[in-house]
Amino acid sequence: MRISILFLMLLSLIIPPVAGLAPQITVSFEVLDVPALPGENIHVNVTVFNNENVKYRGWSSTLFTPWSNKYGYWEVEFLGVEGIANPSMVAVEFENPPSQVIKGYRGIAVMLESPPDFAENNPIPPGSLVKIMFRIAVPIDTPEGIYTLYAYHIAYTNTYFTISQVEVKVSAGQPPETSPPTTTPLPTTPPPTTPSPPTHPISILDIRDFLELADDAFLDMPCKADASSYAELKDIVLGSEYSEYIVTLGGPIVNNMSRLLDDMMGIEFKIEDDGGSLCVGGSMFSISWEEFGTHDYSVICVGELNDRAYLSCQGITRYGTWAASCYLRSLLSSSSTDFLEGVKIVVLEWIDMNGDMRVDREEVFALTVIYV
């Protein structure tokens, strides 16, 4: 079952929705029983309404809850589904790349039908509404604060993919009598004084070290386009939802967090039979596959998403991502944070001038800066 879910998620990330057929699907994500107390249960409902004239096959909704020593292990129980009768639907732990992007979370995926054959034969019909219900146990040692829950929603046959989130307030108070908790006790530090999760600063030095390690990884990759080398770039992220900065490497095909940022900032990458292209700011930058390893375009994005600063290095191919990473590291050569101010896109070009199929800083040129 985990293999089927992985196949479904990868396909949804690679194949975009058909142009001109914007899905008329409404997904609501609500939490009941809040504010919550440590040691109590809350209930979460995911409601899906299909307002199209086609049925949605292979629907999956995955609920992500905090899962770490610091914020506790929020156990999830799948309660059932209203709107369709399917005794063979399953709820399994989701261990694919998206759970690695959301650091410190665990996902529970509810599959209404299992791809690729959909033997259960329970799609979401036109005009129908389906409610997926969960119960979450808030750990007894959870600090007071506001925590974010996430949900990934996928329809296999319609290549539909979206992410929703909701905040849960946990109040201070005496929890009810329970059996001894099985989670690892938190350090004896005072709870946050603000209603949001604490911020873990990431220094400029941290970012430089991260990019230097990335450069080493690029150097170790074979100088050819094959699936095994691209797999090493899957969902490379520095930081978490509680970090001051989040840094991503790789474009939307290999990094789902980059995809969210691209949608917000109007960046589009296209991969076609004869080559790839980058569309940004009304301009298109293209390469042919004959130029692989010798020429590429890329972007460095500086933006905000969910009240956190994001840095993203993305190329048409991995060489463009490598070039953006190399260029960004040179910009952060001092402790200055000037480059991180404002929302901007830096468009770069890389040309392999010495013919060694490696990226050197002097081969990377800034073409333009777009302020968003």
Secondary structure by P-SEA (a helix, b strand, c coil): caaaaaaaaaaaacccccccccccbbbbbbbccccccccbbbbbbbbbbbcccccccbbbbbbbcccccccccbbbbbcccccccccccbbbbbbcaaaaaaccbbbbbbbccccccccccccccccbbbbbbbbbbccccccbbbbbbbbbbbbcccccccccbbbbbbbbcccccccccccccccccccccccccccccccaaaaaaaaaaaaaaaaaccccccaaaaaaacccccccccccbbbbcccccccaaaaaaaaaabbbbbbccccccccccccccccccccccccbbbbbbbbccccbbbbbbbcccaaaaaaaaaaaaaaacccccccccccbbbbbbbbccccccccccccccccccccc
